[in-house]
């Protein structure tokens, strides 16, 4: 029987009201994804606030996720992007020690005007992957400030057998086609939601979506409808995913803000802890502005969650 399609979610990190790491809330929070067959990337520098976590905290986050996943779904590390090979390897060693399935490794950061050349990116991955022999995903994410070409990414995959996946967050279906044309061996390729009916049909492994932090069941409905050929449910759930993404994107100067506000409105595990420095918890007027539109969303999972939370 074929493995069901999945979404890999770059998950939030849960904190206590005094901004300590809340492991119990994290386990409950991640269970919402694993229970519907969605995997996750933990500790991301974006949605996971990974740059605000110590190495010791990152290891604790990874261990909680590995325990929750329990071999049912992928429990992966989305390393907070680093500027040097040494720091990337140091963070990867923490993830390996914690027992994660796959480590996502971004290109070096674009700090103070730096932008990698193709030769520098090749050298960076060659040096990192000479030391990190664990299963790895690479992510040519434009958020880093540099989008390597598809043939360059395919070349890295060809040289390093531990590269098992490529994550195409922030990239379109044209990039997916170019990558598939350039790849010299099979690796998993995860794609964004938009145009995914086409990229899944063209062989993509599954989806990437931070929105699954809040509406994991909607992603499950969408993927199950795609697999079953249920056009009515596919259309409905896809529209719900787009509505949710388009609404929250208005508040996406940084993803922890909309994720944590959504958690508050839905009463999700860890909501009371909010965000960690340098972020600041949303003031009451901003939360109410977010809530006003959130309550109007034509998304079944949102409306069900609001009703359950008494909102």
C-alpha positions, 0 to 999 in steps of 0.5 A: 500500500503506498505511503499516504501523502504528507505535509511537513510543517515548520512548527512553532515552539511553545513557551511558559508564561515566563518564557521558559520552554514548555515541553508538555505543551510542545508534546501536545501541540505536536501531537495535533500534527502526528495524529493526522499523519503530518510530519514536522520540522522543529526549531526553525529560525522562522516559525520555531523562533530557533534563533532565540533558543539555546543549543540545550533548548534545541536539543530538548525540542528535538527530543520531545518531537522524536518522542511524539512522532514515535516512528509514525511521522517524520520528526525533523530538525530545521536548523536555524540558519547559520553564517559559517560551516562551523556553526552549522555543523555544531547545530547539526550535531545537536540534532543528530544526538537527539535522534531526529529523522532528517536535518534541514540545512539552509545556505549561509545567511545573507548578513551585512550584505553578504550573498553567496556565489555559486562557488561559495554555496558549493563549498559550503555544502561540501564542507558541511556534508563532509562532517554531517553524515546524517540524512539531510534535506537542503532548502534553496529558500529565497528568504536567505537572500540567495536562490541557487539555480536548480542545476546547482541544487541537483549537483549537491544532491548528486555529490552527497548521498546523505541528501534525501530531500529538497524543500522548495518553500517559497519557490514556484512550480517552474523551479520544481520542474527545473529541479526534477529535470536536473536531478540525477537520482531520486530524492524526496521533493516537498513543495508549497501548497499553491499549484500542488495539484500539478506538482503532486501529479508530477511526482512531488513527495508532499507539501510544506506549510507553516499553516499546518501549525493551526489547521493540520486537519485541513491539510489532511483533508486536502491530501486525502481528497487528492489521493482519492480523486475526490474533486469536490473535497479537493476544491473545498479544502484547497480554497480553505487553505488559500483563504487561511494563508491569504488572511494570515499573510497580512500579519506575516512580517514574521510567522511567529506573530500570526501563529501565536495569535491564532493559538491564543484564539483557538486555545491551543497548547502553549498559547499562554506563553506567546512569543520570545524576545526579540518578538513581543506578544501582540497588544490587545488592539492588534490581537482584536484586529487579527481576531475580527477577520479570523472569526470570519474565515470560511474555514471549517477547522477554524470555525470548529476550533473557535467554537470549541474554545468558546470564542 
